[in-house]
Amino acid sequence: MPFKSLEELRSSCLDLPSGSDASAKAVAARQAILTKPQGSLGRLEEIAAWLARWQGRDMPRLEQVKVFVFAGNHGVTAQGVSAFPPEVTVQMVANFAGGGAAINQLARIAGAQLAVIPLDLEHPTGDFTTGTAMDDDAFLAAVSTGYHAVTEDTDLVCFGEMGIGNTTPAAAISAALFGGGAEKWTGRGTGVDDSGLRRKIAAIEAGLSRHAAALSDPLRVAASLGGRELAAILGGVLAARHRNVPVLLDGFVCTAAAAPLAELHAEGLAHTLAAHVSAEAGHRSLLEALGLAPLLDLGMRLGEGSGACLAVNVVRSALECHAGMASFAEAGVSQE
């Protein structure tokens, strides 16, 4: 069933399981007897424990890895904030379906199932400089779509997005939640020139001013300034927490989409890892604000879930070392 009200959604965001301490401790105990100096695999050891905690398994698994790419269109593109027209969103969804995008290749290499979910592309969200991006019904419908996409049989989920102009709502949400003004969070997105960048900053400033009364409520921020694909990611991240599925977040847009959950609950994103830090202005600051340390820093800024999917290979490596290495006793190696 879809969420029926913002208050129902808010209650769901506040009622979050804490993960399994016992499973995380079981991983730590095994790590202590493997044939390596303790801590020598660095974050790979932490990743194994993270998987165990949020899957609730002493021995984690990665048999069912899924990538969801949500696509939406944005009314704020009328303000000249993107180098490409909204029609490109539809064209790229078709490219995903045909297997021709970067995410298709990365999902295949990572052994992940890819699902692309377009969200009412024929009807862009409202221009948030003149009104709300989404009313309550539209926002809740998009959140519900993301929530119901994530199923309990999933071992790890990656989220990505496609939506021309969507770095503008991502920057607006970041500025609304964490302050610092529009310029701090605004980058060139698809590659706007200096004039386009100024228009983008002006649009975000206008949105923050128009929706000033909503800025104290993270869900109102997401509805007023966001987009359908961002709302769906928020719903998916929430569902993953409720269903014991660890999450890899992609770049700036994806992280901004999930950020309201962290503002509603101090441990709201504890089940997530930042797959990478993108080259898009604002992402590094956003990760710092959320206390998330990226796994990769490769100068990527594509979106599509590309960075998250690439990081699946790091997570698989962490699990293979944890599950496959011999103990000192098994290998006959002295610990003295």
N, C-alpha and C positions, 0 to 999 in steps of 0.2 A: 504494500500500500504506500502511496506517496505521503510525504509530510503534509499535514493539513494546515499548519500555521507556523509562524516564526517561533512561537513559544514552544511548540512541540519539537521543532528542530533544535532550539536552544537547550531544552532539557536533554535531548539526545547527545548534544555536544558536551554536556556537563557530566553525563553518566558514562564514564570511560573505564574499562578494565585496566589493571595496572601491569599485566604481564606476569610471567612465571619466574619468580626469584629462584625456585628450586631448579628449573631447567637451566637458567643462566649459571647457577653454581655448579651444576653437573658438567657443563662445558668447561668452566674454569678448572675443575678438578682433573678433567682429562688433559687439558692443555698443560698442566703441571707435570705430567709424566711422559709427555711425548719427547721424541729424540731431538731436542733443540734446547738452547738456553731459554729460560723462562722470559717471555715477553719479546723474543727475538723476531717474531713475525708481526710485531706492531699491531696496526689496525686490523690485520686479518684475524687476529685472535679476538679482537673486540667485535668484529662482524659476526663471527661464529656464535658468540654469546648473545648478541643482539637477535640473531635469527632464532635461537633457542627460546629466548625470553618471550618473543612475540608470537612464535608458533606454538609455544607451550609444549615443546618436545625436547627431551634430553639430547637426542640426536636429531638435529634439524634435517630437512630435506628440501630439494629444489626440483621436484618432478613436474610441478604445475606452475610455470612462470607466465604471467600474463602482462601484456602491455595494452593499455587503453589510451587511444588518442581521441579526444573530444574536439569537435569543430564547431565554431560559431562565428557569426558576423556581427559587426558593431556599428551602431549609428554614429558614433563619434568620428568615424572616418570622413564624415561630411565636413569636418574642420580641417581637412588636409594634413592629417597626422601620419599618413603612410605613403610610402613610395609606390605602392601597388593598389589597384582597385579591389573592392570586396569580391568581385567575380573570381579572383584567384583562389579564394577559399574553396569554392565549389570545384574548381579545376584541380586543386591539389588533393581533394578528397577522392576524385576520380583517379588521380595518379597513385594514391595509396592503394585503391582497389585493384589497379593494374600491376602493382608490385614494383613501381618505378621510383619510389622515394627512398631516401636514406634510411628511414626507419624500417622499411621492409628488409633491407639488407642486414641491418643491425639486429633486428629481431630474429632473423634466421640464424645468424652466427651465435646469438646468445641462447638459442634453443627456447625461444619464448613465443607464445601465441599472441598474435596481433589482432586487435579489434579496433576499428575506426567507427566512431559514432557521431554522425552529423546531427546538429541540434537546430532545427527550424532555420536553415540557412537562407531561405527565401524571405525571412522576416528578421532583419537585423534588430538588435536591441535598440532602445531609445538613445538619442544623443544626450549624454549626461551633462552637457553644458547647458541644455535647455529643459531637461526633465530627468526623471529617473531612468537608468538603464533598463531595469526590470521592475514591474510591480510584484507584489508578494506572490501571486499565483505563478507568474513566469519563473521567478527565482526558485520557488519551492519545487516546481516541475523539473527544472534543470538539476537541482540538488538531488532530487529523487531518482532521476535517470542515472546519475553517477553512483548513488548509493546502491541501487539494485543491480548494477553491473558487476559488483564484486561479490563473489560467492565463496563459501566456506572451504571449498575444495582447492583453493588457490594457496600456493606456498610463498609466493612473492609477487607483488604487483608493482608495475611502473605506470606512471601517469605522464601523458604528454598532451599537447594541444596544437590546433591549427586554427588561426583566425586572423585575417588581415586587420591590422590596427590594434591587436590585443596587448602589445606592450604599453599602450596608453592606459587602459584600465588597470593593468598590473602596477604601473607607476602611481596611478591615482590611489589605489588601495594601499600601497606601501606608504605613501605620504599621509594618508588618512589615519592609518594605524600607528605609525611610528614617528610622524612629524618630520621636520626638516625642510619642508617646502617642496614644490614640484621639481625644481631644477636638480635637486640632489638625486632624485630617483629616475630622471628621464634621460633615455638614450636615443640612439638613432634607429632602433628597431630594424626595419627592413632596409634601412640605408637612406633615410631622408637627408636632404641637404640642410644647410644652416637655417634657411627660411622655414623649412619643414620642422626643424627642431624647435624653433621659436613658436611656431603654431602649436606644436604638441605641448610645450610647457604652458602656453596660454590656455589651452583647452583644459589641462589638468587643474590649473589654478582656478579657472571658471567653475569646474566641477566641484572642487573643494569648497569654494565659496557658496555655490548654490545649495550644496547638501551639508552645510555646516552643522545643522541640527542633528544629523544622523551620525556624525563622526565618533560619538561616544559608544556606539553599538556596532560591534564587528559584523554582525549579520546585516544590519542596515547598510553598512559600508559596502559589503559585497553585493547587495542588491542594487544599490543606488549607483555605484561606480563600476561594477564589474561586467561580466558577460556570461552567456549561457555555458560556454565551455569551462570557464573558471568555476562557476557554481557546481558543475558536474564533477570537477576534480575535488572540490570541497566535500561533496557528498561521497565520492569514492574513498577519499582518505578517512572520512568518518566511518564508513562501513568497514573498511579494512581493520580499524581499531576494534570495532565491535565483533569482528569475525576472526580475530587472531591471525591476521595477515600482515606481515611487515611490508613496508612501502619504500620504494626508491622515488624520490622527487627529482624531476628534471630541472629545467632552468628557471629564469626569472619569473615568467608567467605562471608556471606551475607552482612555484614556491609562494608567490603572492596569493594564488588561489587558495592555498592551504593555510595561509597565515592567520585568518580569522579564528581558526580552531585553537591556535596557540594563544590568542588573546582571550579566548573564552575559558580556557583551561590551562593551567601552568604546565601540565605535562601532555598537552594536546597532541604534540608532534613527536613524542618519545618513541613511537613505533616507526618513525621515518628516518631515513638517511638522505642527506643531500648527495645526489650522485655526482654532481660536478658544480663548479662555479662557472657561469657563462661569461662571455665577453660583454654582454649587455650591461650598460651602466645601471647601477643600482642593485645588481644581484649580490655582489659581495657584501654590500652594506646590509642587505636584507637577511642574508645568512647569519651575519654577525648579530643582528638584532634578535634573531630567533635562536641563537646559540647552536647553529648547525655548522659542522666542519665538513667541507666537500671532500669526496673521495678522489676526484679528478679535477685537473685544471688544464684544459687543452685548448683554450681560446675559442670554444664552440659557442654559437648563438643561433642555432637552427630551430630549436624547439622540436616539435613532433615526438617528444619523448626520447630523442636520440641520445642525449647524455645519460639518461637513466638506463636505457637499454644497454649502452656500452658498459655501464658499471655492473650490469648483471654478471659479466665475466669476472669481475673482481670478487663479487660475492660467491660465485661458483668456486673460484680458486680458494677462498677462505674455507669453504665447506670441505673441499677435497683434501686440503691439508689437515683439517680437524678430524675428518672421518677416516682418512687413509693412512696417515702416518703411524708408524709403530711406536709403542711405548719403549722406554729404556729396557724394561724386563723382556719384552717380546723380541727386541733386536739384540739382546745380550750386550748392550752398551753400558759401561760403568758410569754412574752418576758422581763418583768420587773424584 
